[in-house]
Amino acid sequence: NEYKSYLRTIVDQMSLNRLILFASRRALSTATKFNSSNVPVLQTELFINNEFVPAQSGKRLEVINPSSGSIVCDVAEADSTDVDIAVAAANKAFEYGSVWRTMDASERGRLMYKLADALER
């Protein structure tokens, strides 16, 4: 039972990694297909533990449109402190008895696809 749980965690993490890779490839492939001046910027903070939060350091990073060199927006710049907070939140999500851990795998998959769809917009 512990082994099955361990395998399920690995599969979940692999699925999440594939989702992130897919989303980043999709974003790169569409980056030159739109005029960034027409795209509204909805959030510029870090998304950690299911909420948007500023970087602990307060640092910001300019996002540059590679086709024009113009500044699209500035976003929160994560550093090692922010990464540690995000990793702790992710580990907590996988603890025994957590909502994510007790959720049916097909429901987790549905939510991950929903996230991928949102990233594509």
CYANA upper distance limits for C-alpha pairs under 8 A (distance plus 0.5 A):
  1 ASN  CA      5 SER  CA      6.72
  2 GLU  CA      6 TYR  CA      6.61
  3 TYR  CA      7 LEU  CA      6.68
  4 LYS  CA      8 ARG  CA      6.59
  5 SER  CA      9 THR  CA      6.76
  6 TYR  CA     10 ILE  CA      6.88
  7 LEU  CA     11 VAL  CA      6.65
  8 ARG  CA     12 ASP  CA      6.56
  9 THR  CA     13 GLN  CA      6.64
  9 THR  CA     94 PHE  CA      8.01
 10 ILE  CA     14 MET  CA      6.55
 11 VAL  CA     15 SER  CA      6.52
 12 ASP  CA     16 LEU  CA      6.67
 13 GLN  CA     17 ASN  CA      6.62
 14 MET  CA     18 ARG  CA      6.63
 15 SER  CA     19 LEU  CA      6.61
 16 LEU  CA     20 ILE  CA      6.69
 16 LEU  CA    112 MET  CA      7.88
 17 ASN  CA     21 LEU  CA      6.61
 18 ARG  CA     22 PHE  CA      6.46
 19 LEU  CA     23 ALA  CA      6.54
 19 LEU  CA    112 MET  CA      7.75
 19 LEU  CA    113 TYR  CA      8.34
 19 LEU  CA    116 ALA  CA      7.17
 20 ILE  CA     24 SER  CA      6.56
 21 LEU  CA     25 ARG  CA      6.58
 22 PHE  CA     26 ARG  CA      6.49
 23 ALA  CA     27 ALA  CA      6.53
 23 ALA  CA    116 ALA  CA      6.67
 23 ALA  CA    119 LEU  CA      7.05
 23 ALA  CA    120 GLU  CA      7.35
 24 SER  CA     28 LEU  CA      6.66
 25 ARG  CA     29 SER  CA      6.57
 26 ARG  CA     30 THR  CA      6.71
 26 ARG  CA    120 GLU  CA      7.54
 27 ALA  CA     31 ALA  CA      6.38
 27 ALA  CA    120 GLU  CA      7.35
 28 LEU  CA     32 THR  CA      8.43
 29 SER  CA     33 LYS  CA      8.49
 30 THR  CA     34 PHE  CA      7.68
 32 THR  CA     66 PRO  CA      8.30
 32 THR  CA     67 SER  CA      6.96
 35 ASN  CA     39 VAL  CA      7.74
 36 SER  CA     65 ASN  CA      7.56
 36 SER  CA     72 VAL  CA      7.08
 37 SER  CA     72 VAL  CA      7.60
 41 VAL  CA     73 CYS  CA      7.87
 43 GLN  CA     52 PHE  CA      8.25
 44 THR  CA     73 CYS  CA      8.44
 44 THR  CA     74 ASP  CA      7.29
 44 THR  CA     75 VAL  CA      4.96
 44 THR  CA     76 ALA  CA      6.61
 45 GLU  CA     52 PHE  CA      5.96
 45 GLU  CA     53 VAL  CA      5.92
 45 GLU  CA     54 PRO  CA      5.64
 45 GLU  CA     55 ALA  CA      7.68
 45 GLU  CA     75 VAL  CA      6.49
 45 GLU  CA     76 ALA  CA      5.51
 46 LEU  CA     52 PHE  CA      5.86
 46 LEU  CA     53 VAL  CA      5.74
 46 LEU  CA     54 PRO  CA      6.50
 46 LEU  CA     55 ALA  CA      7.13
 46 LEU  CA     76 ALA  CA      6.60
 46 LEU  CA     77 GLU  CA      8.42
 46 LEU  CA     78 ALA  CA      7.83
 47 PHE  CA     51 GLU  CA      5.91
 47 PHE  CA     52 PHE  CA      4.98
 47 PHE  CA     53 VAL  CA      6.81
 48 ILE  CA     52 PHE  CA      6.85
 48 ILE  CA     53 VAL  CA      7.33
 48 ILE  CA     85 ILE  CA      8.22
 48 ILE  CA     86 ALA  CA      6.00
 48 ILE  CA     89 ALA  CA      7.77
 49 ASN  CA     86 ALA  CA      7.34
 49 ASN  CA     89 ALA  CA      6.06
 49 ASN  CA     90 ALA  CA      7.79
 54 PRO  CA     58 GLY  CA      7.08
 54 PRO  CA     76 ALA  CA      6.53
 55 ALA  CA     59 LYS  CA      6.96
 55 ALA  CA     60 ARG  CA      8.49
 55 ALA  CA     76 ALA  CA      5.93
 55 ALA  CA     77 GLU  CA      6.55
 55 ALA  CA     78 ALA  CA      6.11
 55 ALA  CA     79 ASP  CA      8.15
 55 ALA  CA     82 ASP  CA      7.00
 56 GLN  CA     78 ALA  CA      8.16
 56 GLN  CA     79 ASP  CA      8.43
 56 GLN  CA     81 THR  CA      7.45
 56 GLN  CA     82 ASP  CA      6.82
 57 SER  CA     78 ALA  CA      8.43
 57 SER  CA     79 ASP  CA      8.08
 58 GLY  CA     76 ALA  CA      7.68
 58 GLY  CA     77 GLU  CA      8.17
 59 LYS  CA     76 ALA  CA      6.64
 59 LYS  CA     77 GLU  CA      5.91
 59 LYS  CA     78 ALA  CA      8.28
 60 ARG  CA     74 ASP  CA      6.55
 60 ARG  CA     75 VAL  CA      5.85
 60 ARG  CA     76 ALA  CA      5.09
 60 ARG  CA     77 GLU  CA      5.49
 61 LEU  CA     74 ASP  CA      5.70
 61 LEU  CA     75 VAL  CA      5.72
 61 LEU  CA     76 ALA  CA      6.67
 61 LEU  CA     77 GLU  CA      5.96
 62 GLU  CA     71 ILE  CA      7.03
 62 GLU  CA     72 VAL  CA      8.02
 62 GLU  CA     73 CYS  CA      6.45
 62 GLU  CA     74 ASP  CA      4.67
 62 GLU  CA     75 VAL  CA      6.92
 63 VAL  CA     71 ILE  CA      6.34
 63 VAL  CA     72 VAL  CA      6.03
 63 VAL  CA     73 CYS  CA      5.95
 63 VAL  CA     74 ASP  CA      6.13
 63 VAL  CA     75 VAL  CA      7.66
 64 ILE  CA     69 GLY  CA      6.30
 64 ILE  CA     70 SER  CA      6.17
 64 ILE  CA     71 ILE  CA      5.09
 64 ILE  CA     72 VAL  CA      6.16
 64 ILE  CA     73 CYS  CA      8.08
 65 ASN  CA     69 GLY  CA      5.68
 65 ASN  CA     70 SER  CA      5.94
 65 ASN  CA     71 ILE  CA      6.71
 65 ASN  CA     72 VAL  CA      6.62
 66 PRO  CA     70 SER  CA      8.27
 78 ALA  CA     82 ASP  CA      5.95
 78 ALA  CA     83 VAL  CA      7.33
 79 ASP  CA     83 VAL  CA      6.83
 80 SER  CA     84 ASP  CA      6.59
 81 THR  CA     85 ILE  CA      6.83
 82 ASP  CA     86 ALA  CA      6.66
 83 VAL  CA     87 VAL  CA      6.53
 84 ASP  CA     88 ALA  CA      6.62
 85 ILE  CA     89 ALA  CA      6.73
 86 ALA  CA     90 ALA  CA      6.64
 87 VAL  CA     91 ASN  CA      6.56
 88 ALA  CA     92 LYS  CA      6.64
 89 ALA  CA     93 ALA  CA      6.79
 90 ALA  CA     94 PHE  CA      7.21
 91 ASN  CA     95 GLU  CA      7.09
 92 LYS  CA     98 SER  CA      8.16
 93 ALA  CA     98 SER  CA      6.51
 93 ALA  CA     99 VAL  CA      7.84
 93 ALA  CA    100 TRP  CA      6.44
 93 ALA  CA    101 ARG  CA      7.48
 94 PHE  CA     98 SER  CA      7.00
 94 PHE  CA    100 TRP  CA      7.08
 94 PHE  CA    101 ARG  CA      5.96
 95 GLU  CA    101 ARG  CA      7.33
 96 TYR  CA    101 ARG  CA      6.97
 96 TYR  CA    102 THR  CA      8.28
 97 GLY  CA    101 ARG  CA      6.89
 97 GLY  CA    102 THR  CA      6.57
 98 SER  CA    102 THR  CA      6.62
 99 VAL  CA    103 MET  CA      6.47
100 TRP  CA    108 ARG  CA      7.84
103 MET  CA    107 GLU  CA      7.11
103 MET  CA    108 ARG  CA      7.11
104 ASP  CA    108 ARG  CA      6.96
105 ALA  CA    109 GLY  CA      6.68
106 SER  CA    110 ARG  CA      6.67
107 GLU  CA    111 LEU  CA      6.76
108 ARG  CA    112 MET  CA      6.71
109 GLY  CA    113 TYR  CA      6.71
110 ARG  CA    114 LYS  CA      6.68
111 LEU  CA    115 LEU  CA      6.73
112 MET  CA    116 ALA  CA      6.75
113 TYR  CA    117 ASP  CA      6.65
114 LYS  CA    118 ALA  CA      6.77
115 LEU  CA    119 LEU  CA      6.71
116 ALA  CA    120 GLU  CA      6.78
117 ASP  CA    121 ARG  CA      7.20
